[in-house]
Amino acid sequence: MASDPSPTTPPVPEVIVVGAGLSGLLLGILLERAKIPFNIYERAPSVKPLGAIMSLNVNILPALEQLGLMDELKKIWLPSPGFTIYSSKLKSIATATAKDYPKKVGYDIVVFARPPLYDLLLSKLPAERIHFNKKVVSITQDEHNVTVTCADGDTIRGDILVGADGAYSSVRRNMYKEARKAGVLPKVDTQNLSQGYITMVGTTDPLDLKKYPDLKDDYTHFAQMIGKKGTPYTWSTFTVPDRKICWSVQLQLNHKTSNQMFKNSEWAPESNEKMIKDIYNFKTPYGVLGDLIDATPKERISRVALEDKLFETWHHGRCVLIGDAAHKLLPSAGQGAVNALQDSVILANCLYDLRSLSTKDVAAAFNDYHEQRRPFVTYQFNASRMQAKVMFGQTLMDRIIRHIAFKYLPESVRMKEVYKSAAYRPQASFLPLVEKRGVCKVLPQQMSKRYLAEQKAATAKQN
């Protein structure tokens, strides 16, 4: 068992990461930089991320810049200067701009299709560290290690297990079984995720610039359409690099439709046809939605549930959760991926400063991770729920909230909250920090004690 680390004798945990999504890949990159051994196990034969739009902002971009990814990221994204909300007949309801945002916070809000970001992160990891077609069926742990058993019979043993395997995490399910037996699992963690919406998303093939001149611009055009009163639909379009348009449709569920939709377990591409028929003639700034659907390969059209839940228990024993496995956010505020990636940064920091491989010190590192992340995740979880009412909501109360938000809420009040949120931008505490950008307040970054000791020792050796 390792003792308290000195700059030359840090503990070296073997980390098992389950889930090769964005948070799992970024954690792998960070562990590689921290010289912490790891392997990533993914249940799918290969990962084909949804062709949905996603956004990143100042809350995570400094950490990606710190890792030297900015030049490559700029090739796959477009900055977002704001958005326009339209009625179903394309009458402008409201416009939100962010023209002063980059100057004040130092970074743009950027948007892109999800697959290019996934491919970029994947390219930064050694191929031998990622193992596909490894479905986790059981987990056992004791005072010294944790063992994962896969459906193919393989067993993997390590010091720490990270569940980065999404909203229906097998790691969480197995971890919660142990926590329940130990009498430490709160009742709220046994309840299902909240089911609010069904979404269909896709990204077109490259389009004709003459027909779609917006694709020539070096920024994204974001339009949100609100269905007429009495319908459950909203839909949106984003222009992205490579002459493509991302589109999405949200179907708001009530209790009756929620039960009906979730009783249907058929989510294959051919099951999308009925929904496509219903939405085909919805108007967008680029013609009817069907024009974009027809320009999207069927295998790139996905229909998924938009659910949310903030779990209380993020770790137990030698197991810990990140991303959607710990907190599933609605995508309305664009913070789901951001918060998952932030988890990876903070957990990597805590593992770098791990005092020993004892169960007690592993638990202390996990507690530190949870205490650092919980307040910020809670804030964004609540914000995403409110933003969903504004952007997706079709109930009478949702429409009232949307009307108040865009007609009566001063922009200065709205942006005050935006700039307050921009103060939180965690970076890897074991790598040189990137300089502060912008004029807004930034929460101070606490550097790793081990890193500072190593830097001091290296300087002393040079002298």
PyMOL commands that set and color helices and strands:
alter all, ss='L'
color gray80, all
select helices_A, chain A and resi 22-33+61-66+70-73+101-105+114-123+127-129+170-181+187-190+213-216+255-263+269-279+289-294+298-300+323-325+331-333+336-352+359-391+396-407+411-421+449-462
alter helices_A, ss='H'
color red, helices_A
select strands_A, chain A and resi 15-18+38-41+53-56+78-79+82-87+92-97+110-113+130-131+136-141+146-150+155-158+160-163+194-203+222-226+233-240+244-252+283-284+287-288+302-310+315-316+319-321+327-328
alter strands_A, ss='S'
color yellow, strands_A
deselect
rebuild
show_as cartoon
